[in-house]
Amino acid sequence: MDTDALRDEPVPRDNELIARSLTDPDAFAGIFDRHFGTIHRYLARRAGPDAADDLASDVFVVAFGRRADFDPSYEHSLPWLYGIAGNLLSSNRRRLHRDVALLARHPAPDSPLPFEDRVNASLDARREVRALERRLRRLSQADLDTLLLYSWEDLSYPEIAVALQIPVGTVRSRLNRLRRKLREPEADELTRTRRQQAEPGQGDGHG
């Protein structure tokens, strides 16, 4: 056996593995090995670690059954797998509030705040978190899915479009709209600010 030739053989792309699996089902194991960990992590964040094992396995069972429908023009299968994961999650509407709470408190899951910073967080910071959580709860499921794939999974606009089966332009406009919406102060925040500004003695040192 020519071991040098084996070392020089290029690693097959996802679309090549899926195409090969249509006649050699064992080839799909390569997709599982590459992406199970990533999909499991995503599902654990959204549905909890207890549910992630079964859900992640279900994603690949569904993907294997639908592999003939995979568009071979896409080199990577991960956005497609995220889409299947999202469809499986959509049956559990209770996940919405869990998503919102996690996203509001941990917008960058891979870079958690130090324990000391969390302990010493100010009242204003906690109020801002609660305000962000209220805004996120008002988002539609489609908006929240788009936001999570972008902010948690670092998917590009085209990859999100594949995962959610929507045009890239819709992804772009949706994220732009969400950025504006999440920056806008809430009505009660504006009312509180105006009331504080109108109250005499605010910030001038008088009792």
ZINORBEL-V226663 format. One line per field, one symbol per residue. phi: phi as a letter, one per 30 degrees, with the letter a starting at -180 (. if undefined). Layout:
BEGIN
phi = ???
END
This chain:
BEGIN
phi = .ddddddddddddeddddddddcbedddeddeddcedddddddddccjddddedddddeddddddcdddddddcdccdeddddddddddddcdddeddeddddddbdbedbddeeddddcddddddddddddddddddddddddeddddddcchddeddddddchbddddddddddddddddddddddddddddddddddidicidd
END
